[in-house]
Amino acid sequence: MTGDAPAVVAALRSELADRWADPSVELGAMEPFGDGHSGETFTVEIRAREPERCGRHVLRLSPAGVTPAGPADMIRPWRPTSA
């Protein structure tokens, strides 16, 4: 995953900027978080125009090569979770 981190951060930044209609959204570096038993989990610092959206958030990613299904489907609508 570490090699893909810049692409993930760029995609997340673009998605949040679109969803929140806030082109000023910025993301810090992704840092590993937890044991990763159900995929990869990271924290990422988010800075945005609205203060309640700013801070450290948790980002869960599906394991590489696994097609997500059911509650593990990360493509479903989501809401960033404060860490």
JOMODA-V882750 format. One record per residue. N is the residue number from 0. NEAR is the number of other C-alpha atoms within 12 Angstrom. Layout:
BEGIN
N|NEAR + N|NEAR
END
This chain:
BEGIN
0|22 + 1|16 + 2|9 + 3|13 + 4|24 + 5|18 + 6|15 + 7|23 + 8|29 + 9|19 + 10|17 + 11|31 + 12|30 + 13|20 + 14|22 + 15|27 + 16|23 + 17|14 + 18|17 + 19|20 + 20|15 + 21|18 + 22|18 + 23|18 + 24|29 + 25|26 + 26|32 + 27|24 + 28|24 + 29|31 + 30|23 + 31|21 + 32|20 + 33|16 + 34|11 + 35|17 + 36|12 + 37|18 + 38|24 + 39|26 + 40|27 + 41|31 + 42|27 + 43|31 + 44|27 + 45|32 + 46|25 + 47|24 + 48|18 + 49|16 + 50|11 + 51|14 + 52|24 + 53|23 + 54|23 + 55|26 + 56|28 + 57|24 + 58|33 + 59|33 + 60|31 + 61|23 + 62|18 + 63|14 + 64|9 + 65|14 + 66|15 + 67|17 + 68|11 + 69|9 + 70|13 + 71|19 + 72|18 + 73|23 + 74|15 + 75|11 + 76|11 + 77|17 + 78|18 + 79|27 + 80|20 + 81|17 + 82|19
END
